[in-house]
């Protein structure tokens, strides 16, 4: 008889209670997921910009250390005419000919300092002046003018990297839903 009483007093979740809990979880997921997606997207953009800035810092450091020109350019086979697809990754190398036409890393792999992978497909990279390379002189200065690179998702805040003639790099952010050229960073 004691067993029968314990079964009568046993409680569990009813179907209605289970449905209420699932409904609350669904509402929470609907509210939380968009902001989680935005957080992930922002992290992708920030990581891409940080990797690019690290490549620039390495190129500048190596140019100063060796007292020779170093170049940051798109990875091989990502240069079409004068257009560069910076989203395909970058290479940092030395152009021993020093004749200003070193857009493609040399065959001598000892001159290649760094090669990055392509960026996440959801991150867009745009540049000013259609720059296809950045040349650091042995003094650490940029060989010609300044360049601006913008990194961002297709519909939110962009992170900008501005390289001054002195070779110094600064970062800014721009809230722009339509940043199709790095001039939005100016």
Secondary structure, 3 states (H helix, E strand, C coil): CHHHHHHHHCCCCCHHHHHHHHHHHHHHHHHHHHHHHHHHHHHHHHHHHHHHHHHHHHHHHHHHHHCCCEEEEECCCCEECCEECHHHCEEEEECCCCCCCCCCCCCCHHHEEEECCCCCCCCEEEEHHHCCEEEECCCCCECCCCEEEEEECCCCEEEEEEECCCCCEEEEEEECCCCCCHHHHC
